[in-house]
């Protein structure tokens, strides 16, 4: 039992959670930061700020999902061994560059708020999302945008937030640029299975989503600026959306064009559905998709 205790203690020391007291005769002390964080965790949903954590260089997992953080703790960019960080908040003035060296991140990264605060394109570029090959999902969320950021900057910022092609799921929510980034719909994203586009009110054209060969689920919601769809690129038209299982479209009243001709669904799947809400309404027969077993229409 004593040997096991030593193993656990050494593990805590190796993770910088405890430190040995110099000349303390084998005594250990909890790091001040850990003490502060332990007190914060007791009421974590109220936490809006965390002190400097740059000394925890061996930290691998940081869960701040249930906090009310408005910005990331100082020094987070130094945690180069961090693997789990689901939530990232951008402060007024930026802070995305703190992600730059966190290339060991795994799973899904939610940039949950503050992207509207990014006014410097270099801040987005230095986040280096394209180097985070262990991420399999990326959620980008914008809050209320002001006219302080011009359209070109908004477009350039989201261009620099291009993720690694390893991602399987992606969401853009509240983006207010007039054009989607060129990487969205790029055929190099061969693992992309799930894509959601929400409240991107100023975009007038959809990206060539038919080039995403592994896409299974697509949601387009509250896109009142979309006037025409460019679902596919001519060179891939014959195989576009060949394994798409779910297409959900809500509140796209200005959407125009011939949707049917853009889809070449396979015929071996069940429980396909199309939900179309907007100015134009179609019946299942108009889609010529006999594999559909359910449909919801207004």
C-alpha positions as CSV (number, residue, x, y, z in Angstrom):
1,X,0.0,0.0,0.0
2,X,2.8,2.4,0.9
3,X,4.6,1.7,-2.4
4,X,1.3,2.4,-4.3
5,X,1.1,5.7,-2.4
6,X,4.6,6.7,-3.6
7,X,3.6,5.9,-7.1
8,X,0.6,8.2,-6.9
9,X,2.6,10.9,-5.3
10,X,5.3,10.8,-7.9
11,X,2.7,11.0,-10.6
12,X,1.2,14.1,-9.1
13,X,4.7,15.6,-8.8
14,X,5.5,14.8,-12.4
15,X,2.3,16.6,-13.4
16,X,3.4,19.7,-11.5
17,X,0.4,19.4,-9.1
18,X,2.7,19.1,-6.1
19,X,6.2,20.3,-5.5
20,X,8.9,19.2,-3.0
21,X,9.8,21.7,-0.3
22,X,13.5,22.5,-0.4
23,X,15.2,21.3,2.8
24,X,11.8,20.1,4.0
25,X,12.8,16.6,4.8
26,X,10.7,15.0,2.2
27,X,7.7,17.2,2.6
28,X,5.5,18.3,-0.4
29,X,3.3,21.3,-0.9
30,X,0.4,21.9,-3.3
31,X,1.2,24.4,-6.0
32,X,-0.4,27.8,-5.3
33,X,-2.2,27.7,-8.6
34,X,-3.7,24.3,-8.0
35,X,-4.9,25.5,-4.6
36,X,-6.6,28.5,-6.2
37,X,-8.1,26.3,-9.0
38,X,-9.4,23.8,-6.4
39,X,-11.2,26.6,-4.7
40,X,-12.6,27.8,-8.0
41,X,-13.9,24.4,-9.0
42,X,-16.2,24.3,-6.0
43,X,-18.4,26.7,-7.9
44,X,-17.0,26.3,-11.4
45,X,-20.2,27.4,-13.2
46,X,-19.6,30.9,-11.7
47,X,-15.9,31.0,-12.7
48,X,-15.2,33.9,-15.1
49,X,-11.4,34.1,-14.7
50,X,-8.6,31.6,-13.9
51,X,-5.1,32.8,-12.8
52,X,-1.9,32.2,-14.8
53,X,-1.4,28.5,-15.6
54,X,1.7,28.7,-17.8
55,X,3.8,26.7,-15.2
56,X,1.7,23.6,-15.6
57,X,3.7,22.5,-18.7
58,X,2.9,18.8,-18.2
59,X,-0.8,19.3,-18.0
60,X,-2.7,17.2,-20.6
61,X,-6.3,17.7,-19.8
62,X,-8.2,20.9,-19.0
63,X,-12.0,20.9,-18.7
64,X,-13.5,24.3,-18.5
65,X,-16.8,23.3,-20.2
66,X,-19.1,24.3,-17.3
67,X,-17.4,27.6,-16.5
68,X,-18.5,31.1,-17.5
69,X,-15.0,32.1,-18.8
70,X,-15.0,35.2,-21.0
71,X,-11.3,34.6,-21.9
72,X,-8.7,31.9,-21.6
73,X,-6.4,31.8,-18.5
74,X,-3.1,33.6,-19.0
75,X,-0.2,31.3,-20.0
76,X,-2.4,28.6,-21.7
77,X,-0.3,28.9,-24.8
78,X,2.6,27.4,-22.9
79,X,0.8,24.1,-22.2
80,X,2.3,22.3,-25.2
81,X,1.4,18.9,-23.9
82,X,-2.3,19.7,-23.6
83,X,-4.5,17.1,-25.3
84,X,-8.0,17.9,-24.1
85,X,-9.4,21.4,-24.4
86,X,-12.9,21.4,-25.7
87,X,-13.8,25.0,-25.1
88,X,-11.9,28.2,-26.1
89,X,-13.1,31.7,-25.5
90,X,-11.6,34.7,-27.3
91,X,-11.2,37.9,-25.3
92,X,-11.7,41.4,-26.6
93,X,-8.5,42.3,-28.3
94,X,-7.9,38.7,-29.5
95,X,-6.0,35.8,-28.0
96,X,-6.4,33.1,-30.7
97,X,-2.7,33.0,-31.2
98,X,-2.5,31.2,-27.8
99,X,-3.6,28.1,-29.7
100,X,-0.5,28.2,-31.8
101,X,1.7,25.7,-30.0
102,X,-1.1,23.4,-28.7
103,X,-0.6,20.9,-31.5
104,X,-1.3,17.9,-29.3
105,X,-5.0,18.7,-29.0
106,X,-7.4,15.8,-29.6
107,X,-11.1,15.5,-30.2
108,X,-13.3,18.4,-30.9
109,X,-12.5,22.1,-30.3
110,X,-15.2,24.6,-29.7
111,X,-14.3,28.2,-30.1
112,X,-17.5,29.2,-28.4
113,X,-17.4,32.9,-28.3
114,X,-15.4,36.0,-29.1
115,X,-14.5,35.4,-32.8
116,X,-16.2,38.8,-33.5
117,X,-13.4,40.3,-31.4
118,X,-10.6,39.2,-33.7
119,X,-9.6,42.2,-35.7
120,X,-6.1,41.1,-36.6
121,X,-5.7,38.5,-39.4
122,X,-2.3,37.5,-38.0
123,X,-4.0,36.5,-34.7
124,X,-6.0,33.9,-36.5
125,X,-3.1,32.8,-38.6
126,X,-0.9,32.2,-35.6
127,X,-3.5,29.9,-34.1
128,X,-2.2,27.4,-36.7
129,X,-5.3,25.2,-36.7
130,X,-4.1,23.6,-39.9
131,X,-1.3,21.9,-37.8
132,X,-3.6,20.2,-35.3
133,X,-3.9,16.9,-37.0
134,X,-5.4,15.1,-34.0
135,X,-8.5,17.2,-33.9
136,X,-11.6,15.6,-35.5
137,X,-14.0,18.4,-35.0
138,X,-14.1,22.2,-35.1
139,X,-16.9,24.6,-34.0
140,X,-16.5,28.3,-34.8
141,X,-19.0,30.6,-33.2
142,X,-19.3,34.4,-33.6
143,X,-21.3,36.7,-31.3
144,X,-22.9,40.0,-32.2
145,X,-20.7,41.7,-34.8
146,X,-20.1,45.4,-35.1
147,X,-19.2,47.6,-38.0
148,X,-15.7,48.1,-36.5
149,X,-14.5,45.0,-38.4
150,X,-14.7,45.3,-42.2
151,X,-15.9,42.6,-44.5
152,X,-12.4,41.9,-45.9
153,X,-11.0,41.3,-42.4
154,X,-13.8,39.0,-41.5
155,X,-13.2,36.9,-44.6
156,X,-9.4,36.9,-44.1
157,X,-9.8,35.8,-40.5
158,X,-11.9,32.8,-41.3
159,X,-9.6,31.9,-44.1
160,X,-6.7,31.6,-41.7
161,X,-8.8,29.4,-39.4
162,X,-8.5,26.6,-41.9
163,X,-8.3,23.3,-39.9
164,X,-6.3,20.2,-40.7
165,X,-8.0,17.9,-43.2
166,X,-8.4,15.3,-40.5
167,X,-11.6,16.8,-39.1
168,X,-14.8,14.9,-39.5
169,X,-17.2,17.5,-38.1
170,X,-17.4,21.3,-38.6
171,X,-19.8,24.1,-37.6
172,X,-19.8,27.8,-38.5
173,X,-22.3,29.7,-36.4
174,X,-22.9,33.5,-36.7
175,X,-20.2,34.2,-39.3
176,X,-20.9,37.6,-40.8
177,X,-18.6,37.8,-43.8
178,X,-20.1,38.0,-47.2
179,X,-18.2,34.9,-48.5
180,X,-17.5,31.6,-47.0
181,X,-13.8,30.5,-46.7
182,X,-12.3,28.7,-49.7
183,X,-11.4,25.7,-47.5
184,X,-15.1,25.0,-46.8
185,X,-16.0,22.5,-49.5
186,X,-12.4,21.8,-50.5
187,X,-12.1,18.3,-51.8
188,X,-9.0,17.7,-49.6
189,X,-11.3,17.3,-46.6
190,X,-12.0,13.7,-47.4
191,X,-12.9,12.8,-43.8
192,X,-15.6,15.5,-43.4
193,X,-18.9,13.7,-42.4
194,X,-20.9,16.3,-40.6
195,X,-21.3,20.0,-41.6
196,X,-23.5,22.7,-40.0
197,X,-23.9,26.3,-41.3
198,X,-26.0,28.5,-39.1
199,X,-26.9,32.2,-39.1
200,X,-24.3,33.3,-41.7
201,X,-26.7,36.0,-42.8
202,X,-24.5,37.9,-45.1
203,X,-23.3,35.0,-47.3
204,X,-25.1,35.0,-50.6
205,X,-23.7,31.7,-52.0
206,X,-23.0,28.3,-50.5
207,X,-19.6,26.7,-50.9
208,X,-19.2,23.7,-53.3
209,X,-20.2,21.2,-50.7
210,X,-20.6,18.4,-53.2
211,X,-16.8,18.1,-53.2
212,X,-16.9,16.7,-49.7
213,X,-16.9,13.0,-50.7
214,X,-17.6,11.6,-47.1
215,X,-20.4,14.0,-46.2
216,X,-23.2,12.2,-44.4
217,X,-25.1,15.0,-42.7
218,X,-25.6,18.6,-43.8
219,X,-27.5,21.3,-42.0
220,X,-28.1,24.8,-43.4
221,X,-30.1,27.1,-41.0
222,X,-31.1,30.7,-40.8
223,X,-29.3,31.7,-44.0
224,X,-31.6,34.4,-45.3
225,X,-28.9,35.9,-47.5
226,X,-28.4,32.8,-49.6
227,X,-29.8,33.4,-53.1
228,X,-28.3,30.6,-55.1
229,X,-26.6,27.3,-54.3
230,X,-23.3,26.1,-55.7
231,X,-23.6,22.6,-54.2
232,X,-21.1,20.9,-56.5
233,X,-18.2,21.5,-58.9
234,X,-18.8,20.5,-62.5
235,X,-15.9,17.9,-62.4
236,X,-17.5,16.0,-59.4
237,X,-21.2,16.5,-60.3
238,X,-21.8,12.8,-61.0
239,X,-20.7,11.6,-57.6
240,X,-21.7,14.6,-55.4
241,X,-23.4,13.7,-52.1
242,X,-23.3,10.0,-52.9
243,X,-23.5,8.9,-49.3
244,X,-25.4,11.9,-47.8
245,X,-27.9,10.6,-45.2
246,X,-29.4,13.8,-43.8
247,X,-30.2,17.1,-45.4
248,X,-31.8,19.7,-43.0
249,X,-32.6,23.2,-44.3
250,X,-34.4,25.7,-42.2
251,X,-35.3,29.4,-42.9
252,X,-33.5,29.9,-46.2
253,X,-36.3,32.0,-47.9
254,X,-34.2,33.3,-50.8
255,X,-32.7,30.0,-51.9
256,X,-33.0,29.6,-55.7
257,X,-32.0,27.1,-58.3
258,X,-32.7,23.5,-59.1
259,X,-31.8,21.5,-56.0
260,X,-32.7,18.2,-57.5
261,X,-30.1,18.1,-60.2
262,X,-27.3,18.7,-57.6
263,X,-27.9,15.5,-55.7
264,X,-26.9,12.0,-56.8
265,X,-27.8,10.1,-53.7
266,X,-27.0,6.4,-53.4
267,X,-29.9,4.0,-53.2
268,X,-28.9,1.6,-50.4
269,X,-29.6,3.6,-47.3
270,X,-32.7,3.9,-45.1
271,X,-34.3,6.6,-43.1
272,X,-33.1,9.4,-45.3
273,X,-34.9,12.7,-44.7
274,X,-35.1,16.2,-46.2
275,X,-36.5,19.1,-44.3
276,X,-37.0,22.2,-46.4
277,X,-38.2,25.4,-44.9
278,X,-38.3,28.6,-47.0
279,X,-40.0,30.2,-49.9
280,X,-39.9,27.1,-52.2
281,X,-41.6,23.8,-51.2
282,X,-41.0,20.5,-52.9
283,X,-42.6,17.1,-52.6
284,X,-40.6,13.9,-52.2
285,X,-41.5,12.9,-55.8
286,X,-39.8,16.1,-57.1
287,X,-36.5,14.9,-55.6
288,X,-36.6,11.6,-57.4
289,X,-35.1,10.0,-54.3
290,X,-36.9,6.7,-53.8
291,X,-34.7,5.8,-50.8
292,X,-36.4,8.5,-48.7
293,X,-38.7,6.9,-46.1
294,X,-39.6,10.1,-44.2
295,X,-40.1,13.7,-45.1
296,X,-41.0,16.9,-43.2
297,X,-42.3,19.9,-45.1
298,X,-44.1,23.1,-44.4
